Amino acid sequence: MLDPVLLRTFLAVAETGSFTLAGQRLGISQPTVSQHVRRLETAVARTLVARDTRGVALTDNGDAMAGFARSILAAHATADAYFSGAATRGRLRFGAADDLAITQLPRILRDFRRLHPQVNLELTVNQSAPLLRRVHAGQLDLVFIKQTAGESAEGTRVATDQMVWMAQDGIALEADEPVPLIAYQAPSISRQMAIDALEAAGRTWRITCNTRDVNGVLAAVRAGIGVAVFPHSLIPADLVKVSQRLALPDLPAVDYVLIANPTVQRELIDALTSAILSRGVVRAV
Protein backbone atom coordinates (compact mmCIF):
# COMPACT_ATOMS: atom_id res chain seq x y z
CA MET A 1 0.00 0.00 0.00
CA LEU A 2 1.34 3.42 -0.95
CA ASP A 3 0.96 6.01 1.79
CA PRO A 4 -1.39 8.84 0.63
CA VAL A 5 0.72 11.34 2.62
CA LEU A 6 3.80 10.43 0.60
CA LEU A 7 1.84 10.53 -2.65
CA ARG A 8 0.43 13.97 -1.83
CA THR A 9 3.92 15.32 -1.12
CA PHE A 10 5.32 13.76 -4.29
CA LEU A 11 2.55 15.36 -6.39
CA ALA A 12 3.27 18.74 -4.84
CA VAL A 13 6.91 18.37 -5.91
CA ALA A 14 5.86 17.23 -9.39
CA GLU A 15 3.50 20.17 -9.84
CA THR A 16 5.72 22.92 -8.38
CA GLY A 17 9.10 21.58 -9.60
CA SER A 18 10.56 22.49 -6.23
CA PHE A 19 10.98 20.87 -2.82
CA THR A 20 10.76 24.29 -1.18
CA LEU A 21 7.57 25.32 -2.98
CA ALA A 22 6.05 21.91 -2.31
CA GLY A 23 6.72 22.38 1.39
CA GLN A 24 5.15 25.83 1.35
CA ARG A 25 2.06 24.46 -0.40
CA LEU A 26 1.65 21.64 2.12
CA GLY A 27 2.73 23.57 5.22
CA ILE A 28 5.70 21.31 5.97
CA SER A 29 9.47 21.86 5.95
CA GLN A 30 11.73 21.27 2.96
CA PRO A 31 13.61 18.43 4.76
CA THR A 32 10.28 16.71 5.43
CA VAL A 33 9.42 16.94 1.74
CA SER A 34 12.76 15.34 0.84
CA GLN A 35 12.18 12.61 3.42
CA HIS A 36 8.71 11.83 2.04
CA VAL A 37 10.02 11.55 -1.52
CA ARG A 38 12.89 9.27 -0.43
CA ARG A 39 10.45 7.02 1.48
CA LEU A 40 8.21 6.75 -1.61
CA GLU A 41 11.23 5.92 -3.80
CA THR A 42 12.26 3.24 -1.32
CA ALA A 43 8.74 1.80 -1.27
CA VAL A 44 8.65 1.36 -5.05
CA ALA A 45 12.39 0.69 -5.50
CA ARG A 46 12.59 3.30 -8.26
CA THR A 47 14.12 6.76 -8.64
CA LEU A 48 11.24 9.16 -9.14
CA VAL A 49 12.91 12.57 -8.97
CA ALA A 50 16.14 13.73 -10.64
CA ARG A 51 17.87 16.40 -8.60
CA ASP A 52 20.61 18.67 -9.91
CA THR A 53 21.80 22.24 -9.52
CA ARG A 54 19.23 23.51 -12.03
CA GLY A 55 16.23 22.20 -10.16
CA VAL A 56 13.98 19.18 -9.85
CA ALA A 57 12.62 17.03 -12.67
CA LEU A 58 10.67 13.78 -12.77
CA THR A 59 12.21 10.63 -14.19
CA ASP A 60 10.21 8.39 -16.50
CA ASN A 61 9.19 6.39 -13.44
CA GLY A 62 8.28 9.66 -11.76
CA ASP A 63 5.97 10.61 -14.61
CA ALA A 64 4.26 7.23 -14.28
CA MET A 65 3.97 7.62 -10.51
CA ALA A 66 2.37 11.05 -10.90
CA GLY A 67 -0.46 9.52 -12.91
CA PHE A 68 -0.90 6.69 -10.40
CA ALA A 69 -0.78 9.12 -7.49
CA ARG A 70 -3.57 11.29 -8.90
CA SER A 71 -5.79 8.25 -9.45
CA ILE A 72 -5.05 6.80 -6.00
CA LEU A 73 -5.69 10.08 -4.18
CA ALA A 74 -8.92 10.69 -6.13
CA ALA A 75 -10.16 7.19 -5.25
CA HIS A 76 -9.11 7.71 -1.63
CA ALA A 77 -11.09 10.98 -1.42
CA THR A 78 -14.18 9.39 -2.98
CA ALA A 79 -14.04 6.43 -0.60
CA ASP A 80 -13.49 8.70 2.38
CA ALA A 81 -16.49 10.84 1.46
CA TYR A 82 -18.66 7.78 0.87
CA PHE A 83 -17.93 6.06 4.16
CA SER A 84 -17.73 9.21 6.28
CA GLY A 85 -21.27 10.14 5.33
CA ALA A 86 -20.09 13.35 3.65
CA ALA A 87 -21.19 12.18 0.21
CA THR A 88 -24.31 13.70 -1.30
CA ARG A 89 -27.18 11.24 -1.05
CA GLY A 90 -30.72 10.90 -2.32
CA ARG A 91 -32.73 10.75 -5.53
CA LEU A 92 -32.59 13.36 -8.28
CA ARG A 93 -35.18 13.24 -11.07
CA PHE A 94 -33.55 15.17 -13.91
CA GLY A 95 -35.11 16.07 -17.25
CA ALA A 96 -33.27 17.34 -20.33
CA ALA A 97 -34.42 18.58 -23.72
CA ASP A 98 -33.45 15.91 -26.23
CA ASP A 99 -31.25 18.09 -28.45
CA LEU A 100 -29.01 18.70 -25.45
CA ALA A 101 -28.00 15.05 -25.77
CA ILE A 102 -25.55 16.10 -28.51
CA THR A 103 -23.76 18.50 -26.16
CA GLN A 104 -21.36 17.81 -23.31
CA LEU A 105 -24.33 16.95 -21.06
CA PRO A 106 -23.97 13.13 -21.18
CA ARG A 107 -20.33 13.40 -20.15
CA ILE A 108 -21.24 15.76 -17.32
CA LEU A 109 -23.92 13.39 -16.05
CA ARG A 110 -21.48 10.47 -16.18
CA ASP A 111 -18.91 12.42 -14.16
CA PHE A 112 -21.61 13.56 -11.72
CA ARG A 113 -22.64 9.95 -11.06
CA ARG A 114 -19.02 8.96 -10.50
CA LEU A 115 -18.45 11.81 -8.02
CA HIS A 116 -21.79 11.24 -6.26
CA PRO A 117 -22.26 7.47 -6.20
CA GLN A 118 -24.97 7.67 -3.54
CA VAL A 119 -27.23 9.86 -5.68
CA ASN A 120 -29.86 7.92 -7.62
CA LEU A 121 -29.98 9.98 -10.82
CA GLU A 122 -33.13 9.34 -12.88
CA LEU A 123 -32.98 10.86 -16.38
CA THR A 124 -35.98 11.83 -18.52
CA VAL A 125 -35.44 13.07 -22.08
CA ASN A 126 -38.28 14.92 -23.81
CA GLN A 127 -39.24 18.21 -25.42
CA SER A 128 -38.92 21.39 -23.37
CA ALA A 129 -42.64 22.11 -22.91
CA PRO A 130 -43.57 18.70 -21.43
CA LEU A 131 -40.53 18.81 -19.16
CA LEU A 132 -41.51 22.24 -17.85
CA ARG A 133 -45.02 21.00 -17.07
CA ARG A 134 -43.61 17.99 -15.22
CA VAL A 135 -41.27 20.00 -13.00
CA HIS A 136 -44.12 22.38 -12.15
CA ALA A 137 -46.29 19.36 -11.30
CA GLY A 138 -43.63 18.00 -8.95
CA GLN A 139 -42.88 14.98 -11.15
CA LEU A 140 -39.28 16.11 -11.82
CA ASP A 141 -36.75 17.82 -9.57
CA LEU A 142 -34.64 19.70 -12.12
CA VAL A 143 -34.99 20.28 -15.87
CA PHE A 144 -32.58 21.63 -18.48
CA ILE A 145 -34.64 23.11 -21.30
CA LYS A 146 -34.86 25.75 -24.02
CA GLN A 147 -37.08 28.81 -23.76
CA THR A 148 -37.46 31.84 -26.01
CA ALA A 149 -34.82 34.31 -24.85
CA GLY A 150 -36.15 36.62 -22.16
CA GLU A 151 -39.42 34.72 -21.95
CA SER A 152 -39.21 34.00 -18.24
CA ALA A 153 -37.16 35.03 -15.25
CA GLU A 154 -37.63 31.56 -13.79
CA GLY A 155 -34.62 29.34 -13.24
CA THR A 156 -30.90 29.70 -13.89
CA ARG A 157 -29.77 30.72 -17.39
CA VAL A 158 -26.84 28.62 -18.59
CA ALA A 159 -26.39 30.15 -22.06
CA THR A 160 -28.16 31.94 -24.90
CA ASP A 161 -28.14 30.58 -28.45
CA GLN A 162 -29.48 31.81 -31.78
CA MET A 163 -32.01 29.63 -33.59
CA VAL A 164 -31.25 29.32 -37.32
CA TRP A 165 -32.37 27.39 -40.39
CA MET A 166 -30.26 24.26 -40.89
CA ALA A 167 -29.94 21.99 -43.92
CA GLN A 168 -27.55 20.13 -46.17
CA ASP A 169 -25.01 22.39 -47.86
CA GLY A 170 -26.29 21.74 -51.38
CA ILE A 171 -30.02 22.13 -50.79
CA ALA A 172 -31.89 24.48 -53.16
CA LEU A 173 -35.23 26.19 -52.63
CA GLU A 174 -37.25 28.33 -55.02
CA ALA A 175 -38.63 31.54 -53.52
CA ASP A 176 -42.22 30.77 -54.58
CA GLU A 177 -42.38 27.15 -53.46
CA PRO A 178 -43.49 25.97 -49.99
CA VAL A 179 -40.66 25.64 -47.51
CA PRO A 180 -40.13 21.91 -46.78
CA LEU A 181 -40.09 21.83 -43.00
CA ILE A 182 -38.62 19.14 -40.77
CA ALA A 183 -40.05 19.58 -37.31
CA TYR A 184 -40.63 17.99 -33.95
CA GLN A 185 -44.15 16.91 -33.17
CA ALA A 186 -46.19 19.55 -31.35
CA PRO A 187 -45.83 21.00 -28.81
CA SER A 188 -42.32 22.11 -29.76
CA ILE A 189 -40.60 25.48 -29.37
CA SER A 190 -38.60 25.13 -32.61
CA ARG A 191 -41.65 23.94 -34.59
CA GLN A 192 -43.70 26.91 -33.44
CA MET A 193 -40.83 29.32 -34.14
CA ALA A 194 -40.56 28.02 -37.69
CA ILE A 195 -44.28 28.28 -38.43
CA ASP A 196 -44.63 31.72 -36.83
CA ALA A 197 -41.62 33.12 -38.71
CA LEU A 198 -42.70 31.73 -42.08
CA GLU A 199 -46.28 32.96 -41.75
CA ALA A 200 -45.14 36.40 -40.58
CA ALA A 201 -42.95 36.59 -43.69
CA GLY A 202 -45.80 35.48 -45.96
CA ARG A 203 -44.05 32.23 -46.88
CA THR A 204 -45.96 29.02 -47.48
CA TRP A 205 -44.69 25.81 -45.90
CA ARG A 206 -45.33 22.10 -45.67
CA ILE A 207 -44.21 19.53 -43.13
CA THR A 208 -42.02 16.94 -44.83
CA CYS A 209 -41.07 15.13 -41.61
CA ASN A 210 -42.63 14.90 -38.16
CA THR A 211 -40.24 13.46 -35.59
CA ARG A 212 -40.09 12.89 -31.85
CA ASP A 213 -36.37 13.33 -31.23
CA VAL A 214 -33.21 15.07 -32.35
CA ASN A 215 -31.87 12.00 -34.14
CA GLY A 216 -34.94 12.02 -36.35
CA VAL A 217 -34.44 15.70 -37.17
CA LEU A 218 -30.79 15.18 -38.08
CA ALA A 219 -31.51 12.06 -40.15
CA ALA A 220 -34.21 13.86 -42.14
CA VAL A 221 -31.98 16.89 -42.75
CA ARG A 222 -29.13 14.66 -43.87
CA ALA A 223 -31.52 12.91 -46.23
CA GLY A 224 -32.12 16.29 -47.90
CA ILE A 225 -35.90 16.32 -47.48
CA GLY A 226 -36.12 19.76 -45.98
CA VAL A 227 -34.85 22.40 -43.58
CA ALA A 228 -35.09 22.50 -39.79
CA VAL A 229 -34.90 25.14 -37.10
CA PHE A 230 -31.95 24.34 -34.86
CA PRO A 231 -29.68 26.01 -32.26
CA HIS A 232 -26.73 27.55 -34.08
CA SER A 233 -24.06 26.25 -31.68
CA LEU A 234 -25.35 22.68 -31.96
CA ILE A 235 -25.26 22.30 -35.75
CA PRO A 236 -23.20 19.17 -36.59
CA ALA A 237 -20.12 19.60 -38.79
CA ASP A 238 -21.74 17.95 -41.83
CA LEU A 239 -24.71 20.37 -41.89
CA VAL A 240 -24.85 24.14 -42.35
CA LYS A 241 -26.80 27.27 -41.57
CA VAL A 242 -28.84 28.25 -44.65
CA SER A 243 -30.86 31.20 -43.30
CA GLN A 244 -29.34 33.84 -45.58
CA ARG A 245 -28.63 31.68 -48.62
CA LEU A 246 -32.26 30.53 -48.84
CA ALA A 247 -33.64 33.95 -47.80
CA LEU A 248 -35.50 32.46 -44.85
CA PRO A 249 -36.89 34.73 -42.12
CA ASP A 250 -34.99 35.58 -38.95
CA LEU A 251 -35.68 33.52 -35.85
CA PRO A 252 -35.56 34.36 -32.14
CA ALA A 253 -32.79 33.40 -29.77
CA VAL A 254 -33.30 30.86 -27.01
CA ASP A 255 -32.09 30.61 -23.45
CA TYR A 256 -30.89 27.31 -22.04
CA VAL A 257 -32.19 27.29 -18.49
CA LEU A 258 -32.14 25.06 -15.44
CA ILE A 259 -35.46 25.11 -13.60
CA ALA A 260 -35.81 23.42 -10.22
CA ASN A 261 -38.72 22.11 -8.22
CA PRO A 262 -38.61 24.35 -5.11
CA THR A 263 -39.85 21.56 -2.82
CA VAL A 264 -36.88 19.22 -3.27
CA GLN A 265 -33.54 18.99 -1.47
CA ARG A 266 -31.37 21.92 -2.56
CA GLU A 267 -28.10 20.06 -2.01
CA LEU A 268 -28.75 17.73 -4.93
CA ILE A 269 -30.06 20.51 -7.18
CA ASP A 270 -27.10 22.75 -6.40
CA ALA A 271 -24.57 19.97 -7.01
CA LEU A 272 -25.82 19.17 -10.51
CA THR A 273 -26.43 22.84 -11.36
CA SER A 274 -22.84 23.66 -10.42
CA ALA A 275 -21.54 20.77 -12.54
CA ILE A 276 -23.44 21.99 -15.61
CA LEU A 277 -22.54 25.66 -15.15
CA SER A 278 -18.84 24.90 -14.67
CA ARG A 279 -18.42 22.76 -17.81
CA GLY A 280 -19.79 24.99 -20.59
CA VAL A 281 -22.25 22.30 -21.62
CA VAL A 282 -23.88 24.00 -24.62
CA ARG A 283 -21.72 23.07 -27.59
CA ALA A 284 -21.95 20.16 -29.97
CA VAL A 285 -19.69 17.15 -29.53
MOSUL-V522486 format. One record per pair of residues at least 12 apart in sequence whose ideal C-beta (glycine too) atoms are under 6 Angstrom apart, sorted by sequence separation. I is the first residue (numbers start at 0). GAP is how many residues later the second one is. D is the distance in Angstrom with one decimal. If there is no record, write none. Layout:
# MOSUL-V522486
I;GAP;D
I;GAP;D
This chain:
# MOSUL-V522486
36;12;5.7
46;12;5.4
130;12;4.4
11;13;5.1
47;13;5.6
48;13;5.7
180;13;5.8
11;14;5.5
18;14;4.7
47;14;3.9
130;14;5.3
18;15;5.8
45;15;4.2
257;15;5.5
47;17;5.4
127;17;3.8
207;17;4.9
127;18;4.9
207;18;4.1
220;18;5.9
178;19;5.9
8;24;5.7
178;24;5.7
180;24;5.1
182;24;6.0
184;25;5.3
177;26;4.3
178;26;4.4
180;26;5.3
255;26;5.3
8;27;3.9
9;27;5.8
91;27;5.7
97;27;4.9
177;27;5.3
181;27;4.4
184;27;5.8
87;28;4.8
177;28;4.5
179;28;4.3
88;29;4.3
90;29;4.4
91;29;5.3
92;29;4.8
93;29;5.6
94;29;4.3
95;29;5.7
5;30;5.0
9;30;5.4
162;30;5.9
86;31;4.9
87;31;5.6
96;31;4.8
5;33;5.7
5;34;4.3
181;35;5.8
193;35;4.5
94;36;4.2
192;36;5.5
16;38;6.0
181;38;4.5
16;39;5.5
181;39;5.9
189;39;4.2
145;43;5.7
13;44;5.7
181;44;4.4
94;45;4.6
180;45;5.7
179;46;3.4
181;46;4.2
92;47;4.8
92;48;4.6
93;48;5.2
94;48;4.1
95;48;4.6
96;48;4.9
200;48;4.0
91;49;5.5
96;49;5.5
232;50;5.6
233;50;4.8
13;52;4.8
196;52;4.3
166;54;5.9
196;54;5.5
167;56;5.1
10;58;5.2
128;58;4.5
192;58;5.5
9;59;6.0
166;60;4.4
126;61;5.5
127;61;5.5
6;62;4.2
164;62;5.1
165;62;5.2
165;64;4.1
6;65;6.0
6;66;5.8
162;66;5.5
163;68;4.8
165;69;5.4
160;70;4.4
161;70;4.6
160;71;5.9
168;71;4.9
3;72;5.4
160;72;5.1
165;73;5.5
172;73;4.8
166;75;4.6
163;77;4.7
164;77;5.2
164;78;4.5
163;79;5.0
164;83;4.6
162;88;4.2
161;91;5.0
162;91;5.8
159;93;5.5
160;93;5.6
159;95;5.3
158;97;4.9
156;98;5.1
157;98;4.5
156;100;5.3
154;102;4.2
155;102;4.5
154;103;5.5
147;104;5.4
148;104;4.0
154;104;3.7
148;105;5.8
153;105;5.7
148;106;5.0
145;108;4.5
146;108;5.3
146;110;5.7
143;114;5.4
97;115;4.9
98;115;4.3
97;116;4.9
142;116;5.3
141;118;5.0
140;120;5.0
137;123;5.9
140;123;4.4
158;123;4.3
134;124;5.7
134;126;5.3
141;127;5.4
111;160;5.9
111;163;5.1
107;167;5.5
107;168;6.0
107;171;5.2
107;173;6.0
89;175;5.7
103;175;5.8
91;176;4.6
104;176;5.3
103;177;4.7
89;178;5.4
102;178;5.2
87;179;5.9
102;179;5.6
101;182;5.6
87;183;5.5
